[in-house]
Amino acid sequence: MSLVPPSSTRPPRDAHRLDEAALTRWLATHVEGCEDATVTVRQFKGGQSNPTYWLGVASREGSAPHALELVLRKKPPGDLLPSAHAVEREYRILRALADTDVPVPPALALCEDGAVVGTPFFVMRYVPGRIFWDPGLPEASGPEERRAIYGDFIRALAALHQVDPAAVGLGDYGKVGGFIARQVQRWSKQYEASRTGEVRSMDALMAWLGANVPARDETTIIHGDCRIDNVIFAPDAPQALALIDWELSTLGHPISDLAYVCMGYHLNLPGRGSLVGVDLAAAGIPSEDEFVQTYCRLTGRDGIDDWPYFMAFGIFRLAAIAQGVYKRSLQGNASSEDAGMYGAAVGILSELGCRIAGVRA
């Protein structure tokens, strides 16, 4: 039997080639249905920090020929920070969420032996479906389908935040409590370490965030990078089949996840699109208020008192990241066009954060 690789794949990059013979032997002993099979390896296109591959597994011979489509996700080659690219954590959370209402791809096996394909990896079932790279959903059939797609996206996020971490074995998946205070402190330090001059709006926003951490503290499982292009939807229905890319998941404040999702209402971020300027009503896409209200209804909340804080914090975090990129760009090439772009972004983002928070710079 033969399988057709997804159009979103290509032959593995030279730096990411796998020992296919070693992988085939490992699959035969660790994943049911991979015994006496041939394996076709293709790499998904795009900039995943953890290289991700499609595996077409076809039985060689026998009375019951079969074919499987799998996905392999591995650490990249080279020297890595100890906590970076933790595919082991991704595998753990996918297994933990398998029997919950959170849609995730079925995780099948983990290999922590770097000798097999060069670095640790895990294997999960391939989930065929649609990924919407543009949050405006131009491929959708019309306003009704767009509204339904967003509705199921919100349902999936709400379901995640209602999972009891301890009940699914994730009580130690991160620190409990104090997430926002730690994050503000962390990104403030990062910004100060990469500061190249005075940005009044950044200083004002940083000071306000540190002094106004919301009193209501919560801890749930958070995705950390939840956006609509990290969801696989059914090919022919507005149904979220799988939340993917769990590399940044941890225990944290659920509203930080929600605010991150809603960034697109305020910003046009490279690589993730934007809803700025979109006629939401005509497109059938919920407004930011509708998005938040639906989330609140699904999670049993009366509302979110500190919503501007969480949105301003998310924007501050992006500004701090941009400052770090700016400094590194200057160190590499002071005339770099990218350096100027990232430097300007710090001011633009922090000014937006101040406006949302009602802070005078």
N, C-alpha and C positions, 0 to 999 in steps of 0.2 A: 504494500500500500504506500502511496505517496501523499505528501501534504504540501500545500501551497503556503509559503511563508507570508506573513502579513506585509502589506505594501509599506508599512512604517519601519521595515527592517532593511539591513544591508549586510554585506559580508563584514565580519569583525575587523575593526581597525587593527593595524599592525601591532600597536602597543597593547591591544586587548585580546589578542588571539589566545584560544584555549587549547590545551592538550586534549583533543577530541577523543582519542583512544582511551586516555585515563578517565575522562568524564563518562564515557560509555560504560566502562567497567564499574565505576562507582554507582551510576544509575541502576545498573543491573542488580546490584545487591542492596540498594537502599530505597528504591521507588518501585512500587508494584506496577507491573505492566511494562517495565523496561528490560525484562529479561530477553536475551537473544534478539536484540533489536539493533537497528541502525539509527544513528542520531544525526540530524542536520542542525547546524548551529548558525544562527543569524543574530546580528546585534541590532537592537532598537536604535533608531536615529535620535538625535537630540542630545542635550547636555546633562544627562543624569550624572550626579557625582559618583554614584555606584553603578558601574557598567552593568547593563541589563540585556539579556539575550532571550531570543525565542528558540526553543528546542522542538524540533519535529522528530518524534520517536515512532518508528514504524517497525513492526515485527518482521523478521526475516522470512520465516516460513512457518508452517504448522497448520493445524486444523482450525484454529481460531485467529485468523489474521486481524490485527488491530492497529490503530494509530493513536498517539497521544500528542497533545500540544501542551508544552510546559514553558515556564519562564524561569530563568536562572538570574539571580541578582548577586553580585559579588563585590568585595572590596576592590578598589583600584590598585594597580601595582605601585611600588615605591614606598618611601618612608611616610608614615601617617602618624598624626597625633593619636595618642592612646584612645581617646573617646570618639574619634571621627569615623565616619563610614561604618557604623556599627550594624552590620547586617544581622548579627546575632540578636540584637534588640528588635529589629524589624520582624525577624522570624518569630521571636517570642510573642510579640504583641498580636501578630496575625493568628497564631495558634490560640492565644487567650481570648480573642474576640470571635472565634469561629462559631460559637454557639449563642451569640448575642444577636440583637437586632441590627448591629452595625454590619453593612455589607463589606466583606473583605474577600480577597482571593484565597482559596484553600492552600495553606502552606503544607508541604509534604515532607520535606527532609532538610536538615541542616548539616553542612560539612564544615567543621572547624579546623580541618587539616589543610594547611596551605600547600601541601605537596601535590594535591590532586590537580588543581588548575591554577596554582600560583598564589591564591589568597582564599580565605574562607568565603563560603557562598551558601545560599539556600535555594531551594527549588519549590515553586508553587505552580498550581494549574494556571494555564493561560485562560483569560476571560475575554472572549471575543465581544466586541461592542464598539461604541462610539466614544471618542474623546473630543470634547469641544475646546479647542485652543483659544478661541475668541469668546469672551464672556457674553458678547452680544448674540451668540448662537445664530449666525447667519444661515447655517445649514438646516436649521429646524424648519418644519413645514409651515409654521405660522405662529401667531401670538398664543394660541391655546396650548400648543406643544411647548413653547418656551416657558410659559407659566407653570406647566406641569413638571418640566425638567427642573426648574428652580425649586419647586415645591418638594420634590423628592430629594434634592440636594440638601435642603434645609432639614428634612426629616432624618437624613443620614447623620448630619452633624449633631442634631439634637439627641439622636439615639446614642452616639458616642459619649456625649457628656452625661448621660443618665446611667452609664455602666458603673457599677461599684467596683473600683479597682481591686479591693481585697477579695471580692467574691470571685474574680476571674484570675486570681494569682498574681496581680500586678500591684499589690500594696507597697512594694519596695521599688517600683519602677522609676521613682523620682522622690524628691523631698516633698513632704506634706506641709502645706501652709507657707505663707510668705513669698509666693512666687513673684508677684508684681514688684514688691520692694527689692527683691534680689535682682530682678531683671533691670530695673531702673538703675540700681547701683552698678551692675555689670556694664551696661552700655554707657553710663556716664564715665566710668573709668576708661572704657575703650575710646570714647571720644576725646577725653583729656590726653590720653597717650598718643593720639594721632592729630592733635590740634596743630594747625598751621597758622592760625591768626584768630582774630576776634570776630565772632558771628553773634551779634546781639540777640537775635531771635533764638538761636540755639542755647545760649546761656540762660535766657529767660525761661524757655521751655523746660530745660533740664532742672532748673531750680524749682519750678512750679511742680513738676512731676514728683520730685523728691519730697516736697512738703505736703503733697495732697494725695498720698496713696489711699485708695478707697478703704474704708473701715471694714466693709463686709469681705471677708476672705473665704475663698472656696478652693477646693482641690478636686479635680476630676482628671481623667485621661484626656490629654489634648493631642491633636494631630501635629500641630506646629507649622504645617505648610498647607493648610486646607484651602483649596481653591478649586474652581470648577474643572480645570484641566488636570486635576489629580483624582478625577472620578471617571470610571468606565460606566457608560450608560448602555442599556440594552440596544441592539441594532434597530429594533422596530417599535420601541415603546419608551416613554419618558420615565424609565426606571433606573435608579442608581444600582448597579450590580456590584461595584467594588470601589472602595476608597483605596488608593495606592500611594506609594512613596512615603513610608512611615519613618524615614530616617531621623526626623526632628521630633518625633513623638516623645512625650514624657508625662509626668504628673504636673499639672499647672492650673491656672485660673481659666475656666471655660470661656469667659467673656473675652479674654485675649485672643482665643481662637476665632470667636465670632467677629471681632473687630478686624482681624487679619483678612477674613473672608470678604468683609465689606470695604476694604481698601479701594477696590476698583471703582467705587462710587465717587472717590475723591481724586484719584491719581491715575496717570497713564504710565504704568511701569513697564520698562523694556522686558520682553519675554513673557508677559502674562496678560497683556491687553488691558482694556479699560471700558467702563460704562459712562465715562465723562462725555457729555454731548449726545448720548443716545436718548431718543424719545422712548422712555421706558414704557409709558402707557400704550403707545402704538405698537411697540415690539412685544408686549405681553410679559415683560420682565418686571418683577416686583421692585418697588422703590426701596431705598435703604430702610425707611420706617416700616414698610410692609414686611421686609425680610426679618427685621428684628422682632416685630410683633408676632410673626408666625413662629419664630424660634421660641419666644417667650410662652406662647400658647402651648407648644409641644413639650416644653420643659417645666410647665406649671409655674411660671413667673408672672408677677403682676407688671413688671417692667424692669428697666435697668437704669437706676439713678445716676450711675457714673459713666454712662456711655461716652460722653465727650472725652473723659480721661483715657479710657481704653483706646479710643481712636487716636488721640494725640500721642499716647505712648507708642503705638504701633508705628506712627509716622516718625517719631523721634528715633526709634530703633533703626529705621531705614536711613535716616539722616546720619546717624552715627556710623553705619556701615559705609555709606557714601564717603564720609570723611576719611575713613581708613583706606578706602580704595584711592581717594584723591592723594593722600600722602604717599602711598606706595607708587602711584603714577609719577609724582614729582621726583621721587628718588630714582626712578628708572629713566625718565625722560621729561625734563622740565617743560619742553615745548609740545608734549603729547596733547593731541586734540581731546582724547578721553579724559585727561587730567582736568582740563577746564570744564568739561561737562559734569564730572563728579563734584568738582568744587562748587559749581553753581547750584547743583542739586541740594547741597547742604543748606544753603540759605533759603531756597524755594520750599523745601520740605519743612524746615523748622518754622518758617513764616506761616505755612498752612497749619501746622500743629498748633501754633499760638492762636490763630483765628478760631480753630475748632474748640480749643480750651478756654477761649476768652481771656488770653494773657496778653498784656501789653509789653512789647519788646523794648 
